[in-house]
Amino acid sequence: METLVIFGVLSIAPMAISWRTLLNVKGHGFYRFFSWECIIWLFANNYPFWFKHPFGVEQLFSWIFLLFAIYLVQPGMMRKNVSAFLAKATANISNVARCLSLLFCESTLRYTNHFCPK
């Protein structure tokens, strides 16, 4: 029951942001809403286990991987006008892969430029 309450409360924000796009299946907002709902569901189900054994081997590896993932994503998200860039790049659902690859290239592969489009 606690999981459902947490899920319901945290689902209010994505619903408030995406309420106009929920009926438009062809738009990116429809899929973005359900991806956020899945992330919220994972959080609501797994948060009790995060601090059960905080210094166990599995948890230490988990925290290391989480911090490394944040380190990799941060440079791509620190670019100026990220929201305008994402809105422009995801205006058409076929551009989503290109948008994600550009963010990935800016954050992760910037040292090996032969993989990234110019």
MOHU-V440826 format. One record per backbone hydrogen bond with DSSP energy under -1.0 kcal/mol. NH is the residue of the N-H (numbers start at 1). CO is the residue of the C=O. E is the energy in kcal/mol with one decimal. If there is no record, write none. Layout:
# MOHU-V440826
<<NH:CO:E> <NH:CO:E>>
This chain:
# MOHU-V440826
<<5:1:-2.0> <6:2:-2.4> <7:3:-2.6> <8:4:-2.6> <9:5:-2.6> <10:6:-2.6> <11:7:-1.4> <12:9:-1.0> <15:11:-1.8> <16:12:-2.5> <17:13:-2.1> <18:14:-2.6> <25:23:-1.0> <27:24:-1.1> <32:28:-2.4> <33:29:-2.3> <34:30:-1.4> <35:31:-2.0> <36:32:-2.3> <37:33:-2.2> <38:34:-1.9> <39:35:-2.0> <40:36:-2.4> <41:37:-2.3> <42:38:-2.3> <43:39:-2.3> <44:40:-2.8> <45:41:-2.0> <46:42:-1.9> <47:43:-2.1> <49:46:-1.4> <50:47:-1.0> <56:53:-1.8> <60:56:-2.5> <61:57:-2.2> <62:58:-2.2> <63:59:-2.8> <64:60:-2.2> <65:61:-2.6> <66:62:-2.3> <67:63:-2.6> <68:64:-2.3> <69:65:-2.3> <70:66:-2.2> <71:67:-2.2> <72:68:-2.0> <73:69:-1.9> <74:70:-2.1> <77:73:-1.6> <78:74:-1.2> <85:81:-2.5> <86:82:-3.0> <87:83:-2.5> <88:84:-2.3> <89:85:-2.6> <90:86:-2.2> <95:92:-2.2> <96:93:-1.1> <99:95:-2.5> <100:96:-2.7> <101:97:-2.3> <102:98:-2.3> <103:99:-2.2> <104:100:-2.5> <105:101:-2.7> <106:102:-2.3> <107:103:-1.7> <108:104:-3.2> <109:104:-1.2> <112:109:-1.1> <115:112:-1.5>>
